[in-house]
Amino acid sequence: MIRYSLCCDKAHEFEGWFSESADFDRQKASGYLTCPVCGSADVSKVLMAPAVSTARQKEDTQALAVSAVQKQAFVKLKEAIREIRASSEDVGEKFPEEARKIHYGETEARGIIGQASPVEVKSLIEEGIEIAPLPVLPDDVN
């Protein structure tokens, strides 16, 4: 996971976590990346110092970053994601096409998961098709 310090056009500072550097660009382009304070979609990265960690620092950071309550919430969230994946059909790159077929009644209603580009996601949302990203959570939070 990559952590970026972010700032909106109203100077609200916050941070975002991304599975890879291209995720920031994809989320910004799709309109999903917004300021949690004012909702502005005009968000940019802020210069930040690199984090260099030693084994000792990593242990300390993990102990400080995740409380017992948060750890339990992550466990529940990971269980929910596993349940969604287990009860959904993975349609892969055909996700936008299948989502439209379901929405317009051209095929049976069922839970599906798959991949869609930011442009496709925006288009589906504009058509009124209810979709949501399925988060990828780190495995080391158990």
DRENKOL-941622 format. One line per 5 residues: number of its first residue (from 0); their letters; for each residue x, y, z of N, C-alpha, C. Coordinates in steps of 0.02 Angstrom, whole numbers, plus 50000, padded with zeros to 5 digits. Example, Ala and Ser with C-alpha at 12.3 -4.5 7.8 and 13.67 -1.06 7.14 Angstrom:
residues 2
0> as> 50660/49716/50390/50615/49775/50390/50660/49835/50390 | 50642/49888/50354/50684/49947/50357/50645/50002/50394
end
This chain:
residues 142
0> mirys> 50042/49941/50000/50000/50000/50000/50044/50062/50000 | 50021/50113/49964/50056/50176/49960/50014/50230/49993 | 50045/50270/50037/50009/50324/50071/50031/50390/50040 | 49982/50430/50020/49996/50497/49994/49965/50549/50040 | 50000/50603/50051/49971/50662/50082/49935/50699/50026
5> lccdk> 49873/50717/50038/49832/50748/49986/49805/50815/50010 | 49786/50857/49963/49758/50922/49980/49707/50940/49926 | 49651/50970/49946/49601/50991/49897/49612/51065/49880 | 49574/51090/49833/49580/51160/49812/49559/51209/49866 | 49528/51184/49921/49509/51227/49977/49560/51223/50034
10> ahefe> 49617/51190/50019/49674/51183/50066/49660/51136/50124 | 49611/51091/50118/49601/51039/50168/49651/50984/50156 | 49690/50966/50206/49740/50914/50199/49714/50849/50229 | 49729/50794/50195/49709/50727/50218/49756/50677/50185 | 49749/50614/50201/49792/50564/50170/49749/50511/50137
15> gwfse> 49779/50477/50088/49744/50424/50052/49791/50365/50044 | 49762/50306/50045/49801/50244/50036/49780/50212/49970 | 49830/50191/49931/49818/50164/49865/49859/50100/49857 | 49831/50051/49821/49866/49988/49812/49926/49994/49766 | 49926/50043/49722/49983/50058/49679/49979/50131/49658
20> sadfd> 50033/50157/49631/50035/50229/49616/49983/50249/49563 | 49968/50205/49517/49918/50221/49465/49848/50226/49493 | 49834/50197/49552/49768/50201/49582/49747/50273/49596 | 49794/50314/49618/49778/50385/49630/49751/50416/49566 | 49786/50407/49510/49765/50437/49447/49698/50410/49424
25> rqkas> 49687/50343/49432/49623/50314/49411/49565/50340/49453 | 49575/50343/49519/49522/50367/49562/49507/50441/49551 | 49559/50480/49539/49549/50551/49526/49510/50561/49461 | 49530/50524/49409/49497/50529/49344/49424/50507/49347 | 49410/50457/49388/49341/50432/49393/49295/50476/49435
30> gyltc> 49325/50521/49473/49285/50564/49517/49272/50534/49585 | 49300/50474/49598/49291/50442/49664/49333/50475/49718 | 49387/50507/49700/49432/50537/49748/49409/50607/49764 | 49382/50616/49824/49357/50682/49845/49381/50698/49915 | 49381/50762/49931/49400/50785/49997/49349/50762/50049
35> pvcgs> 49370/50732/50104/49322/50709/50154/49291/50767/50194 | 49320/50826/50189/49294/50884/50225/49241/50920/50185 | 49258/50938/50122/49212/50979/50082/49183/50944/50021 | 49210/50885/50004/49185/50848/49946/49214/50869/49879 | 49261/50915/49879/49292/50938/49817/49328/50880/49782
40> advsk> 49321/50876/49716/49356/50825/49678/49422/50852/49651 | 49437/50916/49664/49501/50945/49642/49553/50930/49695 | 49582/50870/49692/49628/50845/49742/49697/50834/49710 | 49749/50851/49746/49816/50839/49721/49861/50812/49776 | 49916/50781/49755/49965/50755/49803/50005/50813/49832
45> vlmap> 50025/50805/49895/50066/50854/49929/50135/50824/49940 | 50186/50863/49932/50254/50838/49943/50260/50813/50014 | 50289/50753/50022/50297/50725/50088/50365/50691/50094 | 50390/50688/50155/50455/50656/50166/50448/50581/50159 | 50498/50547/50130/50494/50474/50125/50497/50442/50193
50> avsta> 50462/50387/50200/50462/50350/50264/50511/50293/50258 | 50561/50294/50299/50610/50240/50301/50598/50202/50366 | 50585/50137/50360/50568/50100/50420/50618/50044/50432 | 50632/50035/50494/50672/49978/50516/50623/49928/50545 | 50646/49868/50561/50602/49818/50589/50570/49844/50654
55> rqked> 50609/49877/50696/50583/49903/50759/50530/49957/50747 | 50544/50002/50700/50495/50055/50684/50431/50024/50657 | 50436/49973/50616/50377/49940/50587/50334/49911/50642 | 50363/49878/50691/50325/49851/50747/50290/49907/50785 | 50327/49961/50800/50298/50017/50837/50241/50049/50797
60> tqala> 50250/50059/50732/50199/50090/50691/50136/50048/50688 | 50144/49983/50679/50085/49940/50676/50049/49940/50742 | 50085/49941/50797/50053/49941/50862/50015/50005/50873 | 50041/50061/50848/50008/50125/50857/49953/50137/50806 | 49960/50109/50747/49914/50125/50693/49848/50087/50698
65> vsavq> 49847/50028/50727/49786/49988/50728/49770/49968/50800 | 49716/49997/50825/49694/49979/50892/49657/49912/50889 | 49641/49884/50946/49605/49820/50948/49537/49826/50915 | 49503/49882/50925/49437/49892/50894/49444/49897/50818 | 49495/49934/50795/49506/49940/50723/49526/49873/50693
70> kqafv> 49566/49835/50728/49587/49770/50705/49526/49724/50695 | 49481/49725/50744/49420/49685/50739/49376/49708/50681 | 49374/49773/50670/49335/49800/50614/49364/49776/50548 | 49431/49776/50542/49463/49750/50481/49447/49677/50471 | 49447/49638/50523/49430/49567/50518/49359/49559/50491
75> klkea> 49312/49597/50519/49242/49593/50496/49235/49616/50424 | 49271/49669/50406/49269/49694/50338/49297/49643/50289 | 49353/49611/50308/49382/49560/50265/49335/49500/50258 | 49299/49482/50311/49250/49428/50308/49193/49447/50260 | 49171/49509/50264/49116/49532/50221/49138/49530/50147
80> ireir> 49199/49551/50134/49225/49550/50066/49231/49478/50040 | 49254/49432/50083/49257/49361/50064/49188/49335/50048 | 49138/49354/50088/49069/49332/50077/49042/49359/50011 | 49056/49422/49997/49034/49452/49934/49065/49415/49875 | 49130/49403/49880/49164/49367/49825/49136/49296/49817
85> assed> 49124/49262/49872/49099/49193/49869/49028/49189/49841 | 48988/49240/49851/48918/49238/49829/48906/49276/49764 | 48960/49296/49730/48954/49335/49668/48988/49297/49611 | 48964/49310/49552/48995/49281/49492/49049/49330/49468 | 49110/49305/49459/49164/49347/49433/49160/49348/49357
90> vgekf> 49140/49405/49329/49132/49411/49257/49192/49445/49225 | 49243/49459/49265/49306/49487/49239/49296/49553/49203 | 49326/49558/49144/49323/49620/49106/49255/49633/49074 | 49210/49585/49078/49142/49593/49051/49096/49629/49101 | 49124/49652/49157/49084/49682/49210/49038/49738/49184
95> peear> 49063/49788/49147/49017/49841/49125/48959/49816/49083 | 48975/49770/49037/48923/49741/48993/48872/49702/49034 | 48894/49659/49080/48849/49619/49120/48807/49663/49168 | 48838/49714/49196/48802/49759/49242/48745/49794/49205 | 48759/49814/49143/48706/49846/49102/48650/49796/49087
100> kihyg> 48668/49735/49068/48617/49684/49052/48572/49672/49113 | 48601/49668/49171/48561/49657/49232/48517/49718/49245 | 48547/49778/49240/48510/49840/49255/48450/49848/49208 | 48459/49832/49145/48406/49843/49095/48362/49781/49087 | 48370/49730/49131/48326/49672/49130/48338/49624/49072
105> etear> 48396/49628/49041/48411/49584/48984/48437/49515/49006 | 48455/49509/49070/48478/49446/49097/48457/49442/49170 | 48463/49383/49200/48441/49374/49269/48480/49419/49317 | 48446/49443/49368/48478/49483/49420/48519/49437/49464 | 48582/49456/49474/48627/49417/49516/48685/49461/49536
110> giigq> 48720/49440/49587/48779/49477/49609/48838/49462/49565 | 48870/49514/49540/48929/49504/49498/48987/49547/49524 | 49047/49525/49510/49107/49564/49522/49150/49559/49460 | 49196/49608/49452/49239/49608/49394/49279/49672/49391 | 49306/49685/49332/49348/49744/49323/49314/49793/49276
115> aspve> 49327/49858/49289/49302/49911/49246/49352/49968/49249 | 49361/50001/49193/49406/50059/49191/49371/50118/49224 | 49409/50170/49243/49377/50229/49273/49324/50260/49227 | 49337/50260/49162/49288/50287/49114/49224/50245/49114 | 49232/50178/49115/49174/50134/49117/49135/50143/49182
120> vksli> 49171/50149/49238/49138/50159/49303/49096/50223/49302 | 49125/50276/49277/49090/50340/49274/49027/50334/49230 | 49034/50300/49174/48978/50290/49129/48922/50250/49162 | 48940/50196/49197/48889/50155/49232/48852/50197/49285 | 48889/50235/49323/48858/50277/49375/48812/50329/49343
125> eegie> 48834/50360/49288/48792/50409/49253/48728/50379/49227 | 48729/50314/49210/48669/50279/49186/48623/50259/49244 | 48645/50271/49305/48604/50253/49363/48613/50182/49386 | 48666/50149/49364/48680/50080/49383/48719/50082/49448 | 48692/50049/49499/48723/50049/49565/48781/49999/49567
130> iaplp> 48841/50027/49576/48902/49986/49582/48943/50015/49639 | 48989/49975/49663/49034/49998/49717/49100/49964/49710 | 49155/49999/49725/49220/49966/49723/49227/49916/49780 | 49260/49862/49767/49272/49811/49817/49344/49821/49841 | 49354/49844/49903/49421/49861/49926/49467/49801/49932
135> vlpdd> 49531/49813/49920/49583/49763/49931/49618/49783/49996 | 49612/49741/50046/49641/49757/50112/49705/49719/50122 | 49751/49749/50161/49814/49714/50174/49803/49649/50213 | 49842/49598/50196/49834/49533/50230/49861/49533/50301 | 49906/49579/50317/49938/49577/50383/49896/49606/50439
140> vn> 49835/49628/50425/49790/49653/50478/49740/49598/50492 | 49753/49558/50542/49709/49501/50559/49682/49507/50628
end
